[in-house]
Amino acid sequence: MVPSLTPYGLTCELLEEPLGLGEPRPRLSWRMASGARGEAPAAYRLRVAARPEDLDDPARLLWDTDLVEPPETPYVRYDGPPLQSGARYHWRVSLWDATGAPAGEATSWFETGLLHADDWSAAWIGPDPALVAVADPPRDDDRTERTRPLAPCPLLRRAFRVEGAVARARVYVTARGLYELSVNGRRVGDHELAPGWTDYHERLPYQVHDVTELLREGENVIGATLADGWWSGYVGFDARRQALHYGTAPQFLAQLVVDHADGSRRVVATDGAWRTGQGPVVYSDLLMGERHDARLAATGWDAPGFDDRGWAPAAVLDRDLSALTAATDRPVRVVAELPAVSVAPRGDDRHIADLGQNMVGRVRLTLRGLRRGASVRLRHAEMLDDGELYLDNLRTAEATDHYVAAGEPVEVFEPRFTVHGFRYVEISGVPGPLRAEDVTGVVLMSDTPAAGEFHCSDPMVTQLQANIVWGQRGNFVAVPTDCPQRDERLGWLADAQVFLPTAARNADVAAFFARWMRDVVGAQDADGAFPDVAPKICVTDEGAPAWGDAGVIIPWQLYRLYGDVRVLERSYDAMAAWVEHVRRHNPDLIWRHRVGKHYGDWLQIGVETPREVLATAYFARSAQLTAQAAAVLGRKDDAAAHAELHRSIREAFVEAFVEPDGRVAGGTQTAYLLALAFDLLPGHLVPAAAGHLAADVEARGQHLTTGFLGVSLLCPVLTEHGHADLAYALLHQEDFPSWCYSIRHGATTIWERWDGWTEEGGFQSANMNSFNHYALGSVGDWLYGRVAGIDQDSGSVAYRRLLLRPTVGGRLSWARAHQETPYGRVACGWRLEDGVVAVEVSVPPGATAVLHVPTSDAAAVREGGLPVEAAEGVRVAGEWRGVLAVELASGDYAFTAPL
């Protein structure tokens, strides 16, 4: 129990204690908790100082807001003196409660990166391109057509001396490609696949690490291993690599800044004094896999005392630092480890291990007693086919790792610069038995902190939620990808925009998506068209309806979910340009022209939603959201113009596609869902259209037909329009097509297609059949929002005005969820027993809520055993059939009501 109003979860620019901040006016934020009802901050005070002890000395404060009223959004922009490069700042938030009494306070810090171009002295280095040898990896089949073999992963080292006590040391580091850094033989940090993937032509993030404790008096060594990664490796489905996307070979850039206790400073930057050699990684590629020859290990290469006279000088390749930018989101990290649940022998030296979970990452393999030069092969797959790996759906991605043994009694192989999507791994070349404990799945993910959980009484729905979460983990690796296993792994925009509301329930994805939006906006063409994918490679057409519209929808979603005005500020011009692009080429306001590849309701099942209906609905939605964004930003003329455009598109939609009886052209579930969810129908036709939607679901035996775009709207729209019973029927449906059909057949992630595997047809076409794809998992937003009941009012931002609407139904006897919002922890859940429903909710300080208590007798509703009129912090707001609406102040509440 929290004794009083207390801040927690302090962030600076959406990150906890960021090291290497590049924003000159960072935003500070905090959540709040309290053990008492009705708590709300009356005022706050922010103080910023160079040292923690200075926060208590008014004369030494750099910035002090004094007491001010709480902000409209949960962020306060720093407005003190200009921040200095490479400096740490400490900050404190103090709160005052509604009585004017001081409440809790909390302290945190942030540290800036190198903010000015002249702070850098480093150059891009790497092996001399003329001296790089390449290796053509073993071919296990003929699935790929390469025109370029893979190059070894070079090692880079620099010896230097430290004289005198070290007060502080920071290394600022990045790569064109991937890097792993070490100091004196010890790995630096826990970042994986660094520096991640952005549009490298425009932005190349650098990371900052505190290496103070790794340095010592005398000789020191900084070392790095490089790999191709997204920079010069295989990316997407350009299997023959007709053109390299970014560069031809990886390059490295680093700057170590050592501050001594006596005030002196030493800078060790990448230059021609570095040395380079070859290590044991013969090649590594994100799609193809990694080959590690332990016989080639250069023991001690990154520690003092190593003889590097046989190594070559590093080549200084260029000094262009114009794309450098400080990292703005959390890195990819190891987030879990999964021991194999079984290992099945397949002959004398071949085994298939089952991790029990479709995951994304790599395998850590412990090997015993192998002779020197023995070769072990690891192949990865999501599914088995007659007991063997199903590999066809990987297309040209080989997803194969090789290890050549050094001959030690025990050796451990764990690839470093590749990532696979798999549940099963075939291990060849290990004679005799292989123990399950020798095989571990190492799970990688962009480290977006967990934000919420959903639980319920139905094991199938619980598994569905788990599948959604694992799909999110597997596809949030550097960018929000479509799939993690085959030769694609691209940042498809429509997939991301339909799933973002669900993603934000499960994890804090504010920084992750805000950073990715810079690639979306940067990829917009001169005519105003967003792309289908970002970073923009492989698929370079103008964005299709719902794909390009993500450039409008995602910034608005980030504002609504997190209160992030800055992402609106930085995206607005691009949002408006996209809407104008569509309008200019479709003056009659029916979106027929310049539709890109026009994927429609991608992977809908058994129906075809008219593409003009879908496109025009999204055109209207983008115009509406751009108008709302303009209003938030104070652009009144723009807001009025886009609002008028939205009204005109709405009228054109009704005239072209809506019948007098509320039928929408095409008659598909998605056609009705778009018309209803995007508010495109006149009010008198809404009940009829909702009835037509429900009738279609019933006529199909309570089955869905929706694809990527309709699926996120299906259960919410049915529930909103009085058909929660049908939404639950779809949720619990176990026959094909349904969510539970895949679960019934062993799915541990969301499949790309409803018919990825069926009892009648087996596997779908291998041309496009991922078993880890999150788009169809966008139903997760409804699980939190209407099953458990956590939502916000239509005019609310960042969950400040909560709308809690638990929906009792289906075969559930209970459901509950909790979620961290920008204001604090929200919880809502219900339990049905003997005709009485118990509803428990938590509202954080600074927020208010309207709760809909489901009941057949409003007069019998109790809170904490008291009539609601007598309960503290509760006010009756209204009553209608089946619901008592009550307004709640912050705090914890427990209601009971006859259902």
N, C-alpha and C positions, 0 to 999 in steps of 0.2 A: 504494500500500500504506500503510495507516494504521499508524504505528509502535507505538501502544499504545492502551489503552482511552481513547476520546475521545468526549465528548458533542457532538452536533450537532442541528440542527433544533429549537432552543429555541422553545417557545411559552408564551404566557400566555393562559389561557382559550381554548385551541385555535387561537390566532392568533399569527403572528410579529410582534413589535414593534407591538402594537395601540396606536393613537392614539385615545384617548377611551373608555377602559374604564369600564364602569359597575358592575362586580361588586365588592362590598366585600371579599370574600375570594377573590381570583382563584387559579386553579390554575396551577402552573408544571410544565412537562413538558419532556422532552428525549429524543432518541434516542441510540443509541450505536453506535460502530463500532470495529473493531480489526483489526489485521493478523495477530493470533496466534490459534491455536486455544485453546479453553477459557477465554477471557477472560469474566469476569463481575464486576460491581461488588460489593465487600464492604461498601462504605459510600459515602455521598454527603454533601455539605455544601452548603447554600444560604445565600447572603448577599444581603441587600437593602439598598441605600443610596440616598441622594438624589443623589449624584454618583458618576461612575465611579471617581474617585480614592479615594472613601471606602470602596470595597469592600476596600481593603487596610489600613484603619485600624479595628481592633476598637472603638475608642471612638466611632466615627461610624456604625457599622452600625445600621440600623433593626431588622433581624431577622437572626438567625444560628441555624441549626438545630444547629450543631456537627456532629460526625460521627454519622450515624444509618444504620441498615440500610436497604437499598432498600425502597421502598414496595410493597405488594401490587398496586396498580394504578399505571399510569405517570403519576400526577398527585400533586402535593403542594400542599395548600392553604396559601396565605399565612396566617401566624398572628402577624403583628407588630402594631405600633400601627395605629390606624385610618388609612386612606389619605386624603389631602387632595384636594380638587377641583383639577382642572387641573394636576396635578403629575406630573413624570416620575420614575420609579424605575428604578434600574439593579440588575440581579441577576446572580449568578454561580453556576454549578453546578460543583462540584469532585468528582472521583471518586477512589476508592481501589480498587486491584485485589485479587484474591483473596489475594495475599501480604501485604496490608496496606500496600503501597507507594503513595504518591501517583501518580495517573495523570493523565489530561487534565482540562482545565476549559474552560469557555466562558462568555461574557458576553452579555447581551441587556438589553433595557429594555422597559418598558410605561409608558403615560401614562394617567392617569385623565381622565374627562370631568367634567362638572358634576354632582356627586353629590347635591346638595341643592337643594330647590325654591327656596330664597332665593339661590342662585347665579345665577338667571336674572333678567334685567330686560327681556328681549325680549317683543314682542307679535306676534300674527299680523297681517300686513298684506297688502294687495293692491290692485288697482284698485277704485275705488268701483263696486259692482255695478250701480248705476243708470246708469253711464256706459259700460259695456262694450258694444261693438258685436259682432255675431256675423255670421258668413259661412256661407252654405249652399254647401258645396263642389260642384264640378261633378259631375253624375251621369253615369256611363258606361253604366249599365244600370239595371234596376229591381230589383236584388237586395235592396235595403234599404228599410225603411219608417221614416224618421226622424220624430220629433216634436220634435226639438231640434237646431238647427244648431250648428256648431262655432264656438268662440270663438277669437279671436287669442291668441297667446302674449305676455303682457305683459312689458315690461322694467321693472326696478326699479333705482334707483341711489341712492347716498348718498355725497355728498362730505364729507370731513372732513380735518382737518389733523393732522399728526404733528410734534411739536416735541421734538427731542432724539433721541439714539441709541436704537434699538430693540434690546432684548435678546432678546425672544421675542414672537411674535404667533400666536394661535390663533383660528380662526373655528369656531364651533359652529353647525351649519346643518341645516335640514331644510325640508320643504315638505309641505303637503297637496296632493299632485299630484307633479309632477316639477320639478327645478330644475337649472340649470347656473350655476355661480358664477364670477365673475372679480374680480380686483383689479388696478386700473390697466391695464386692457385685456388682461390675461393670464389665461387660464383657470386655475382653481384645481383641482388634483387631476385624476384620470383616471377618476372614477366616472361610469358611465352609468346612465340611468334612475333616478337617485337621488331619494328615499331607498329605492327598492325597494317591495315590496308586502308588507304585513302586514295584520292586522285593525286598520285605523286607529282603530276605535272604542276599542280596548283598548291598542294599542301603536303608537307612531309613532317610528321610530328617527331619531336625529340623527347626523350625521357630524362629524368633527373634522379640520381641515386646518391644517398648519403654513404660515403665510403670511409668516413673518419676512422672507424674502428678497424678497418682492414689495412691501413697504412702502418709502417713501422720505420724506425730510425735506420738509415742506411739504404741499401738497394731495395727497390720495389719494382714490380712488373705489372703492367696492365695488359690484358690479353683479350682477344675477341675471335670468335668463330663466326663466319659468314655463310649464308645460304641464299639461294635464288629467291625463294618465297614468291610473292605476287609480282615482284619487280621484274625478274627475268626468268621465272619458271612458267610451267604450264598453268594457265588460268582459263576457266570456262571451257567451251567446247570447240575451241580452235585447236584440234588435236595435232594437226600438222604444223602448227605454229607458223602460219604463213607470214605473220608479222609479229615481232615482239611488241608487247604492249607498252613497256616503259623503257627497259634498258637491256643490255646484252649480258651483263655480269654484275654481281653484287659489289657494293662499295660501302665504305665505312667512314663515319665521322664521329669524333669524340673530343671533348675538352675537359680535362681534369683540372679543377681549381683547388689548390691547397692553401689554406690560410693558417699561418703559424701563430703561436701564442705571442710572439714578439711583434705582431702586426705586419710582417712581411707576407708576400704572396708568391706562390709558384704555380705556373700554368704549364701543363703538359698537354699539347694538342696533337691531333693527327697531322703528320707531315712526313717528309722523306726520311726521317730518322727511324721510322718504324721498320720492322723486319717481317717478312712473310714466308710461310712454309705450308706444307701440306700435312694434314692430320689424318685420322682414321676414317672420316666420313667421305667416302668415295664420291657420292652424290646424294642430294636430298631434294625432293620435290614435293610440293603440297599434294599433288594429284597422283604422281607416279609412285612415291614412296622413297625410302632411304636405304642406302647400302653402307654398312659400317664394317670396316676391316680392322679388327682389333690388333692385328699384327703391325699396323702402321702407326700405332699410338706413339706420340712424341712425349714420353713421360716427363713431367715437370716443365713443359714448354712455357707455361704461364706463371712460373715462379722464379724467384732469384736463383742464380747459379746455373741456369741452363745455357749450354753452349749453342748460340744461334749463328755461329760463323758460317755454317753451311746454308743458311737461309738467305733469300734474296732481299734487297731493299724494297720496301713498298713503293709503288708508283703513286705520285701525286697526280690525280686524274683531273680535277678541276676545283675551283674555289667558289662555285655558284651556290650561295646559301639563301637565295631569294625565296625558296619554297619552305624554308624551315618555319615551323610553328610549334609552340609548346603543346604538349598533349593535353587534351581537354576532357578525356573520359578515362575510365578505369581500364587497365590492360587485360589481355587474355591471361588467365592463370589456371593452374590445376585446382579444380574445385571439388573433386571427389576421386576416390579410388574404389574400384569394384573387383574384388577377388573372383576368379572364375568359379562358377557353380559346379562345373563338371568338365572333365577332359576325356574324350572318347578316342581310343586308339583306332587308327585306320591303316593297318599294315605294320611293317617292322619299324619304320622311322617317321611315321606321319600320324598326327593327332589333330582333332578338332576340339577346340575349347569353346565353351559357352559362357559368356559373361552374364547371362540372365537378363540383360537389359540392352536394348539398342542404344548406343552411346556414340559420342564423338571424342576423339582423342587418339591415344596410342596404347601400345601394350608394353608393359615391363615384364621381361622374360628372364627368369633365372635358369642358367644352364650349368650342368655339372658333368665334369669328366670328359669334355669334348677334346679330341685331338687337335693340335695346331693345324689350322687351315681348313678345318671342317666347316661346312657352309650350312646355315640354317635359313629357311625361308618362311616368312609370315605373310599369309594372304588373308584379307579381311572381307567380310560379307555381312549383310543385314539378315539374310534368310538362308535357310537350307532347302535344298531340292533333292528329295530322296536320300537325305542324310549327308549330302555333299554341299559345298558352298554354292550358293546362287550368285553368280558373278555377272550375268548378262546385263543387269540394269546399271552396272558401273560404266557402261559404254567404253570410252577410251581410257578412263582412269584405271591404272593398274593396281593402285592401293596395295602394293607389295613391298615389304621390307626384307632386307637380307643382312645377315650377320656372319662374318667370318671369324672363327674363334682364334684366340691367342694361345690356347692350350693350357690355361690356368685351371686349377681344380674347380673353382666356381667363378662364373662370369655372368654379368648382368647386362642385358641389352635393352635399351630404351631409346627409341629414335628421338631426335631433338627438333627437327625442322619440318616435320610432315604431320599431317592430321588425317584421320580416316573416320568414316561413319560405319559402324559395324556392331554386331552383337557376337558374331562367331569369328574365330580366327583359326585358320589351318596352319599348323606348325610342322614343317617338313625338315628332316635332317637331324632329328633327335632320336637316336636309337634307344630302345627300352622304354620303360614307363615314364610318363611325364605327370607330375603331381599338379593338382588344381592350384595349390598354394604357390606354384612357380609361375603362374600366369595371372597378371593383374591388369585390369583396364584402368588407364589414367585419363580422367575426364577433363577436357579443356573447355573453357568458356570465357567470353568477356565477363569480367567479374562484376556483374550487376548484382548488388546486394538483394537478398530475399526481402520481399515487402509484404507478402500475404500468403495465407493458406486457406484452402476450402476443404471441408470434410463433410461427409454425410453417411447415412445408414446403409446405403446400397453399395456393395463392393464393386459392382460394374462401373458406377459413376465415380467412385473413388479411383478406380483404375484409369478412367477417362481423364480425370484431373491429373493424375501422375503422368499419363502419356502426353498431355499438353505441356506440363512442366519440362519433361525430358526433351520434347521437341524444341522448346524454347532454348534450353541449354545447348542443344546440339547445333542450332542454327544461328545463335548469337555468338559468333566467333569473328571478331573484328568488324564485320558488317552483318546486318540481318539477312542471311542467305536464304535461298529457297530450299536447298538440300545440301547435305554434307558429304555424300558418298560418291556421286558420279562426277563426270567432267563438266560441271556447271558451277555450282556454289556461288551464284551471283546475287547481288542485292536487288531483287525484283521489288518494284515499288508497290504494286497492288497487294502482294502477299503481306508486306509490312504494314500497310495502312489498315487492312482489315483485322490484323492480329494485334496491333499496338494496344488497343484498350484491354485485351486479355493479358498481354505482356506486362502492362503497368500494374495489373493486379498482383501478379506473381513476384515481380522484382522492380527495383528502382531503375528504370531505363531512361530517366530524364537526360543524363549526360550522354549516354550511348546514342540516343536518337538525335539529340541536338547536334552532336558532332557529325553524324551521318548526313543530316540535312544540309550541311555545308557542301557535301559532294553532290547531293541532289540539286541544289540551287546552282552550284558551279557547272553542272552538266547541261543546264538550260541553253538552248541554241539561240541564235540571233532573232529568230522569229517568235520566240517565247515558248517554244515547246520543251517540256520536260522530257527526259528519256524514260525508257521502260526499266532500266537498271542503273544503279549507281554504286560504286564508281562506273563510269560509262565506258564499258569495253564489250566486245563481242556483239552485243545488241545495240546498234547505233541509230535505229529508226526513231522517228518522233514517237512520243509516248502514246499508248493506246488509251481509250476511255477507261477510267478507274486506275490505270497504271500512272499515266501522267498526272491525273488528278491528285495523286498522293502528295505531290509537291504543294498542294493547297491544304489537303486534309490533315497531314501529319503535323505541320506547325500549329494548326488550330487545336488538334488533339493535345499536343504538348502544353499549350496554354491552358486548356480546360482542365487537364489532369493535374498539372503541376504549377499552374500560375506563371508559366515562363513567358513573360512579355518579350524578353530579349530575342527569343527564337522567332517571334512574330515580327519584331523590328527588322531582323536580318533576312527574313523570308518574304516580307510583304510585297516588295516590288516584283519579285519573281512570281508570286501568287497572282498578282494583278496582270502580269504579262502573259501568263498561261491562259487566263480567262479571256483576255483580249485576243490571243492567238486563236482560240476556238471560235469566238464570236466573229472575228474578221473573215474566217473561211466558211462560216455558216450563217450568213446574214438573216436567213429565215428562222434561225434559232433551233432548228432541228439538226443535231450533230450527225451529218452524213459524210462530210469531207474532212480530209487530213485527220484520219483516225488511226494512223500508224498500222500496226499489225492487227488491231481490233480482235482481241482474244475472246471477247464476249464474257459470259459467265463461265469462266474457264473450268473445264471438267465437270460441268453439270451432267446429270445422269438421266438419260431417257427423254430429254426435252431439248428445245432450242429457244432461248429467250431472244426475241428480236433485237438485233444489235443497235438499231436506231433508238429503241426504247431505252435500253441500258445507257447508251452514250448520252442521250439528251437528259436523262435523270441525273447523271454525274455532272453534266454541264451546269444544270441548275444548282446542284449541291455546291459546286466550286464557286459559283457566283454568290450564293448565299453566304458561304463561309468567308469569302473575301470581303463582303460587305461588313460582316461582323468583326473581322480583324481590323478593318479600316476604322470602325467605330471605337474599338479598344485603343487604337493608336492616335485617336483624335483627328483623323482625316475625314472630316465631315462630308466634304463634297464627294470624295471617293465612296464613302459609305452609302450615300444617297444614290449615286450612279449605279453601283453594283446591286443595291437593293431593288432599284427599278429594273435592272436587267434580269434579276432573279424572278421578279413578278412576270416579266414578259416571257421568259423561258417556260415558266410554270403554265401560263396560258397557252403557249404553243404546244406544250406537252399534252395538255388536256384535249385541245382541239384535234391533235393528230392521233392520239393513242387511247383515249378514254371514251367508252360508250356511255349513253345516258343511264344505263343500269349499273354503272360502276365497274364494268369489265375493262381490263387493260389489255391492249394488243398483245397477242401471244398467249395470254392466259396462263403463263407459267407462274410457279411460286415466286421466282425471283422478280418477275415483272410486277407482281402485286407488292412484294416486299419493298422494292425500290420506290414505288409510288407512295406507299404508306410511310415508310421510314423517313423519306426525304420531304414529306409534307407537300406532295405535288397535286393532291386532289382537293376539290372543293369539299367543304365540311359535310354537306348532305350526302356525298358519295362515299365517305370513309367507311361507314358501317357495311355498306353493300360490298365494297372492295374487300374488306376484311372477311366478310362472309364467303366471297368467292375463293379467297385464299384458303380458308378453313375447309371449304368443300373439296378443294383439290387434294389437300392432305388426306381427308377422309376417303375420297374416291380411290386413292392409291394405297389403301390399306394402312393408313397412318405411316407413310413413307415419305421421305424427302426427295427432291430432285435438284436441289441447289448445288451450284458450284462454288468457286472461291469467293465470289462477290455476294451471293445470296445467303450463304451459310451463316455469316455473322449476324444477319438480320432476322433469321427465321424464328428462333424461339423468343427473342425480345418482342418482335412485332405481334406474334400470336398472343403472348402474355398481355401486352399492352392493350390489345383489343378484345379481351375477354375470353381468350381461348388457351388459357394456361394448361388445361387438360390435354390439349393436342401437343403443346410444347413438351409436356412431360412424356406423352406417348412417344414422341420422336426421340427424346432423350433415352428412354428405356428400350426402344426398339432393338431387337437383336437379330432380325432378319436383314438380308441385303436389300437396299443399301442403308447403312446406319453406322453410327459411331461404335455401337456395341458389337456389330458384326465383326469388325477387325479385332476387337478385344477378345471376342469368343474364339478367335483363331490365333491368339497368342501375341497380339500387337502390344508393344511396350512404348511406342511412340505413335504420333498421328501419321497416317499414310497420306501420300500425295493425292491418291485417287480412291474413290469409294470402291472401285473394282480392281485394286492393286493385286489382289488374289481372291479368287472365288472358288467355291467347291465345284462349281460346274466347269469353269474355264481355266482354273489354275492361275498362273502368273499372267498379268496383262503384258502388252507389248513392252519389251525391254528398252525401246527407244525413249520411254519416259515413264518410269515406275519407281519412284522413291518411296521408301518406307519410313522416312523421317522428314516430314514436311509440316509446317505448323498451320497453314492457312485454314484447313478444315477444323482446326482446334480453336477457332475464334469463338466458339460457343462458350468458352471459359468465362468470358465477360458476363454472360447471362447467369452462369452458376453463382458467381459472386453477387451480381447485381440484382437478380430477382429470386433465385432459389434461396440463397442466404439472406439477401435483401440490402446489400450495401450499394447505394447510388447517391447522386447529388441532384439538387434542383436544376432545372434547365438553365437558369441564369447564374448558377453558382460556378466558382472557379476554385480549383484545388481542394474540393470537398469541404468548403467552408460552410455551406448550407446543405446538410445531408438530407437525403430522402431515403428512408429505410423502409423497404417494402418486402418483407419475407413472404414467400409464396408457398403455402402448404399444399402439397399435392403429390401426384405420382405414387410410386410405391415407397416413398421415403417416410420414415418415422421421425427423422431429425436431420437438420442441416445447420452448419455454422461456418462462418468465415471471419477472418480478421485481416486488416490491411493497414499498413503504414501510409498515411497521407501527409502532405506537407504541414498539416497542423498537428498531427499526432495519430495515435492508434485508434482505429475505428473497428468495432466488432458488432456483429449481428448474427443471431442464430435462433432456431426454434426447435421445439420438441413436442410431438403429439402423443398423448397417452390418455386412454379412457375418455376420449372426446374433449379433452382439455389441452389447449396449446399454451406452452410456456415460451415466452420470447425474452431473450436477454440481449441487451445492447450496451455499447460503450461509445460515448461521444467525447472527443478530446476538447480541452480548453481552447477557446477561440473559435470553436465551431458550434453550430446549433443544428437541430435535427427535427424533422417531421417523421414520426413513426406511424405506419399503418399496421394496427393490431388486427389480425384476422379474427373475427368473432361473429357469432350469431346473436349475441346479447350484449350490447354495449354497456348496459347498466351493470353487468356482472364482471366487467374487467377490473382487475386489481393490479396494483404495482406495489411490490414489497408487502403484500397482504392488505394494503389500504385501498379504498376507492380512489380512482385516478384523480378525482377532484381534491383529495386530501394529500396526495403524494407531493413531496418536495421536488421542485424543478419540472413539474409536469403541468401542461395546460391543454385541455380538450380543444381541438381545432375544428373538428367536424365529424359527422357520422353519415355513412351511407350503407347500403346493403352489403353486409359481410365485412365491414371495416370500421374501426374506430380510429380516427386520426388524432394524434396527440403531438404537441410541440414539446421538445425537450431541450433543456440547457445541457451543458457538459456534465459528464459523470456516467456512472454505471446504473443500469436499471434492469428490473426483472418484472415482467408482466405475466399474468395468467388470464386466460379467457376461454369461455366455452366456444367450441368451434361449430 
